[in-house]
Amino acid sequence: MKLRPLELRMKLYDEVYSLRRLGLSYNQIIKIIQEKYNERLTFSHISYWLRGIYNPCGRVITLDDIKPSKELAFIIGSIIGDGNILIYAKEKKHYYRICLKCKDFDYALEFARCLEYIGVKPWIGKRRDGYYIVEGYSKTLCELLKKPLDIEKLRYYIEYSIETIVAFLRAFFDSEGSVNKKGRIYVFNTDLRTLNYVRELLLRSSIEVTGPHLNVKRGYTDLR
């Protein structure tokens, strides 16, 4: 999946706005960008930027756009697990990045698909250590999912239906779970509140569970 570097996208975005304010046509803007940056933009690309439908970080989505779905539930489960939310400032601009690091390519692809489903353009890469990285940019989604997560606020999206509960649990166990030689499933997390919530969902789904138990490593608890 090809995606221009964020810094280049920001430069092109600012340049397009500056040229348009000077009264230049789309054709003129495309020609100048091509000559200056050796990058070919399309009519629709410029139109989406100027109309505020997209920005360099992806589609501009609001809380009204975020509806309960199994895709959103999968994202929430992933962020509680291996995912991360990064909010930072650079050159007087604020960036809101959703990031997942994992070794399972199928898991990375599914996370990317779910991001795209709710309107966030994903990027997938592979690091030298073998981990896959999935990134997307959305202020609204980052503010909803920033840590510490507000479980009470997220219940509506997670518990909307049986499908959303299953998607949430699947993502959480994909990121935090493991199976021992006896076939028992374990899940590890540093947040006791999160484990108690997962336990609640499992029990409501008639799945037998024990714990949480304090693990050997200080600060970790597990559910088995």
Summary of the structure (lengths in Angstrom):
residues: 224
radius of gyration: 20.7
end to end distance: 37.8
largest distance: 70.1
contacts: 657
relative contact order: 0.12
helix: 46%
strand: 20%
